[in-house]
Amino acid sequence: MLRLFVGIGMPEPIQDALVGLGEGIPGASWVFYENYHITLRFLGDMPESDAADIDLSLAGIDAPAFDLRLQGLGHFGHLQKARSLWAAVEANPMLAHLRSKVEAACVRAGAEPERRKFKPHITLARIKGETGHHLADYLARNNLFTAGPFTVDHFTLFRSDRISGIHRYQALADYPLSGAGDSNYEELPAA
């Protein structure tokens, strides 16, 4: 079984900007910089044969490259008991278009339709327990955060493994967007 998701990895300058946000909330579990991404579609656990079908379907996506910008921060859950902290992705119709194509490709390959509304973000930290005033103070200090723009020239099928309580993501396949390369599909070497 493989635990999979489709996402957009962050270029190094954006990773560097996000790393600078990684402190100031006691008890927060901060995401490693190499794991920063925008999830386009979480697939969950599936057999390798189903993963091959997903890969084949994603390889058929034709969508243009586009620019994105990060602007602001947010959280899931109530302020005093948030579950996670994230950097917001500025609204972009090209991102929504790509997300729609990824969703359709996954459903064509046999995945159940996604029921949750798409809210593009980059998870910065996972939070357990009460945050008290710490999260409110953190958001007040960092609410003007911006990064980018940066060009999205591909999206990726990732494998997620939890090793010794730490999430590690491995890129399984990279799918170039139009104008971003000569081929429609490029498989990445296994790490």
C-alpha positions in Angstrom: 0.0 0.0 0.0 1.1 3.5 -0.8 -0.1 6.7 0.8 -0.4 9.3 -2.0 -1.3 12.9 -2.7 -0.9 15.2 -5.7 0.7 18.5 -5.0 2.8 21.5 -6.0 6.2 21.6 -4.3 7.8 24.9 -3.3 10.9 26.4 -5.0 13.8 27.1 -2.7 13.3 30.9 -2.3 9.7 30.2 -1.1 10.9 27.5 1.2 13.4 30.0 2.7 10.7 32.6 3.2 8.4 30.0 4.9 11.2 28.7 7.2 11.4 32.2 8.6 7.9 31.7 10.0 8.8 28.5 11.9 8.8 29.7 15.5 6.8 31.5 18.1 4.0 29.0 19.0 5.0 26.7 22.0 4.2 23.1 21.4 3.7 23.5 17.6 5.1 20.7 15.4 6.7 22.7 12.5 6.7 21.2 9.0 10.2 20.4 7.6 11.0 22.9 4.7 11.3 20.1 2.2 7.7 19.1 2.9 6.2 22.5 2.0 3.6 22.0 -0.7 0.1 22.9 -1.9 -2.1 19.8 -1.9 -4.1 19.5 -5.1 -5.7 16.1 -4.2 -5.2 13.8 -1.2 -5.6 10.2 -2.3 -4.8 8.3 0.8 -3.7 4.6 1.0 -4.0 2.6 -2.2 -2.4 -0.5 -3.8 0.4 0.1 -6.2 -1.7 -1.1 -9.1 -4.2 1.8 -8.4 -1.3 4.2 -8.1 -0.2 3.2 -11.6 -3.7 4.1 -12.9 -3.6 7.4 -11.1 -0.1 8.1 -12.6 -1.3 7.3 -16.1 -4.4 9.5 -15.8 -2.4 12.4 -14.3 0.1 12.1 -17.2 -2.7 13.0 -19.6 -3.4 16.4 -18.1 -2.7 19.4 -20.3 -2.7 22.7 -18.5 -0.6 25.9 -18.8 2.1 27.0 -16.4 1.2 30.0 -14.2 2.5 32.2 -11.4 1.4 32.0 -7.7 1.8 34.2 -4.8 1.5 33.6 -1.0 -0.3 36.2 1.0 -1.3 36.0 4.6 -1.6 33.2 7.2 -4.5 31.3 8.6 -5.4 28.3 10.7 -7.9 25.4 10.8 -9.9 25.0 14.0 -10.9 27.6 16.6 -8.2 30.2 17.5 -7.8 28.8 21.0 -7.6 25.2 19.8 -6.3 25.3 16.3 -5.3 22.1 14.5 -2.9 23.6 12.1 -1.3 26.9 10.9 -0.8 27.6 7.2 0.3 30.2 4.7 -2.5 31.2 2.3 -2.2 31.0 -1.5 -3.6 34.1 -3.3 -6.7 33.3 -5.3 -5.7 32.3 -8.9 -8.1 30.9 -11.6 -5.2 29.0 -13.2 -4.6 27.1 -9.9 -8.3 26.3 -9.7 -8.3 25.1 -13.3 -5.3 22.8 -12.6 -7.0 21.5 -9.4 -10.2 20.7 -11.4 -8.2 18.8 -14.0 -6.3 16.8 -11.3 -9.6 16.0 -9.6 -11.2 14.8 -12.8 -8.1 12.7 -13.6 -8.1 11.0 -10.2 -11.8 10.2 -10.4 -11.3 8.8 -14.0 -8.6 6.5 -12.5 -11.1 5.2 -9.9 -10.6 7.5 -6.9 -13.7 8.6 -5.0 -14.7 12.3 -5.7 -13.3 14.8 -3.2 -16.1 16.1 -1.0 -14.1 18.9 0.7 -13.9 22.4 -0.8 -10.5 23.2 -2.2 -8.7 25.7 0.0 -5.1 26.1 -1.3 -2.6 26.6 1.5 0.8 25.4 2.7 0.8 23.8 6.1 3.5 25.4 8.4 2.7 23.6 11.7 0.4 21.1 13.3 -0.9 22.1 16.7 -2.2 19.9 19.5 -3.9 21.2 22.6 -4.8 24.8 23.5 -2.7 27.6 22.1 -3.8 30.3 24.6 -2.8 33.7 23.3 0.2 32.4 21.4 -1.5 31.8 18.1 -3.3 35.1 18.2 0.0 36.9 18.9 1.8 35.0 16.2 -0.8 35.9 13.6 -0.7 39.5 14.6 3.1 39.6 14.2 3.0 37.8 10.8 -0.3 38.8 9.2 1.4 40.8 6.4 3.4 37.8 5.2 3.8 37.6 1.4 6.1 35.5 -0.8 6.4 35.3 -4.6 5.4 35.4 -7.2 6.8 32.1 -8.3 6.2 30.0 -11.4 4.3 26.7 -11.2 5.7 24.8 -14.2 4.8 21.2 -13.0 2.8 19.3 -10.4 3.8 16.1 -8.6 2.5 12.7 -7.4 4.0 12.3 -3.9 4.3 9.3 -1.6 3.9 10.0 2.1 5.6 7.9 4.7 5.6 8.3 8.5 8.9 7.2 9.9 9.5 7.5 13.6 6.6 9.9 13.9 8.0 12.2 11.1 6.3 12.7 7.8 8.5 12.3 4.8 7.4 13.0 1.2 8.9 11.4 -1.9 8.2 12.6 -5.4 7.2 9.7 -7.5 6.3 11.4 -10.8 6.5 15.0 -12.1 4.0 16.3 -14.7 5.2 19.4 -16.6 2.6 22.1 -17.5 2.4 23.6 -21.0 5.2 25.9 -21.8 7.3 24.3 -19.0 9.1 21.6 -21.1 9.1 19.6 -24.2 7.3 16.5 -22.9 4.0 16.0 -21.1 5.3 13.5 -18.6 8.6 12.9 -16.8 9.2 10.2 -14.3 11.5 11.2 -11.4 14.1 8.8 -10.1 13.3 7.0 -6.9 15.0 8.5 -3.9 
